[in-house]
Amino acid sequence: VQLVESGGGLVQPGGSLRLSCAASGFTFSAYEMRWYRQAPGKERELVAGMSSAGRSTNYADSVKDRFTISRDNDKNTVYLQMNSLKPEDTAVYYCYAKRVYIYYWGQGTQVTVSS
């Protein structure tokens, strides 16, 4: 099983990034997918989630109207489009897959928002 995040990097405040998470080794379309993030010295927090079929989503209040989660079940990939980025969005972003009591984590990708 692998979850491989990509797309992180350094961006200026107000900029955009799109994170991708490529999944393999399990039935991607059967799993709820989430993005979490962890900033230095802080606990890991849920950023966004999407149901297995993509019919429902949820977002942290801090990213609503700025971030969008999506998935392509044909490509076994989940995305996080991040717009209007703020310095407080700086964190390591993790991909997470869950089905009932089974879950998997990616290794994370660093996002740094700074001028």
C-alpha positions as CSV (number, residue, x, y, z in Angstrom):
1,V,0.0,0.0,0.0
2,Q,1.3,3.4,-0.9
3,L,0.0,7.0,-0.7
4,V,2.4,9.4,-2.3
5,E,1.9,13.1,-2.0
6,S,3.3,15.7,-4.3
7,G,2.9,19.3,-5.2
8,G,4.2,21.0,-2.1
9,G,6.7,23.8,-2.1
10,L,7.3,27.5,-1.3
11,V,4.6,30.0,-2.3
12,Q,4.0,33.6,-1.5
13,P,1.0,34.7,0.5
14,G,-2.1,34.9,-1.8
15,G,-0.7,32.3,-4.1
16,S,-2.0,28.8,-5.0
17,L,-0.8,25.2,-4.9
18,R,-2.4,21.9,-5.9
19,L,-1.4,18.9,-3.9
20,S,-1.8,15.4,-5.3
21,C,-1.9,12.0,-3.6
22,A,-1.4,8.9,-5.7
23,A,-2.7,5.7,-4.2
24,S,-1.8,2.1,-4.9
25,G,-2.2,-1.3,-3.4
26,F,-5.8,-1.0,-2.3
27,T,-9.2,-0.3,-3.8
28,F,-9.1,3.4,-3.8
29,S,-12.7,3.9,-4.9
30,A,-13.9,2.2,-1.7
31,Y,-12.0,4.5,0.7
32,E,-12.9,7.9,2.2
33,M,-10.0,10.2,1.5
34,R,-8.8,13.1,3.7
35,W,-6.0,15.7,3.9
36,Y,-4.5,16.5,7.2
37,R,-1.7,19.0,8.1
38,Q,0.7,19.5,10.9
39,A,2.5,22.7,11.6
40,P,5.6,22.8,13.8
41,G,4.7,22.5,17.5
42,K,1.1,21.8,16.7
43,E,-1.2,18.8,16.6
44,R,-2.1,17.2,13.3
45,E,-5.5,18.6,12.1
46,L,-8.0,17.6,9.5
47,V,-8.1,20.0,6.5
48,A,-10.6,18.4,4.2
49,G,-12.3,15.1,3.5
50,M,-14.3,13.4,0.7
51,S,-16.4,10.3,0.7
52,S,-15.5,7.3,-1.4
53,A,-17.8,8.2,-4.3
54,G,-17.1,11.9,-4.0
55,R,-20.6,12.9,-3.2
56,S,-19.8,14.6,0.1
57,T,-17.0,16.8,1.4
58,N,-16.1,18.5,4.6
59,Y,-13.6,21.2,5.4
60,A,-11.9,22.8,8.4
61,D,-13.4,26.3,9.0
62,S,-9.9,27.8,8.5
63,V,-9.8,26.7,4.9
64,K,-13.4,26.9,3.7
65,D,-13.9,28.9,0.5
66,R,-10.1,28.7,-0.1
67,F,-9.3,25.0,-0.4
68,T,-11.1,22.3,-2.6
69,I,-10.7,18.6,-2.3
70,S,-11.4,16.4,-5.3
71,R,-10.7,12.9,-6.4
72,D,-10.3,10.9,-9.6
73,N,-11.2,7.3,-9.0
74,D,-10.0,6.2,-12.4
75,K,-6.5,7.6,-11.6
76,N,-6.5,6.6,-7.9
77,T,-5.6,10.1,-7.0
78,V,-7.0,12.7,-4.6
79,Y,-6.2,16.4,-4.9
80,L,-6.2,19.5,-2.7
81,Q,-6.5,22.8,-4.5
82,M,-5.3,25.5,-2.2
83,N,-5.9,29.2,-3.1
84,S,-5.4,32.4,-1.3
85,L,-2.7,30.8,0.8
86,K,-1.7,32.4,4.1
87,P,1.4,32.0,6.2
88,E,-0.6,30.1,8.8
89,D,-1.2,27.4,6.1
90,T,2.4,26.5,6.4
91,A,2.6,22.8,7.4
92,V,3.4,19.3,6.3
93,Y,0.3,18.1,4.5
94,Y,-0.6,14.4,4.7
95,C,-2.9,12.2,2.6
96,Y,-5.1,9.7,4.5
97,A,-7.3,6.9,3.4
98,K,-9.9,5.2,5.5
99,R,-12.4,2.4,5.2
100,V,-14.2,1.3,8.4
101,Y,-11.3,0.4,10.7
102,I,-8.6,0.3,8.0
103,Y,-6.5,3.4,7.4
104,Y,-3.3,4.5,5.6
105,W,-1.1,7.6,5.8
106,G,1.1,9.1,3.2
107,Q,4.6,10.4,4.0
108,G,3.6,14.1,3.8
109,T,4.6,17.0,1.6
110,Q,5.8,20.4,2.9
111,V,3.9,23.6,2.1
112,T,5.6,26.8,3.1
113,V,3.8,30.2,2.6
114,S,6.2,33.0,3.0
115,S,7.3,36.2,1.2
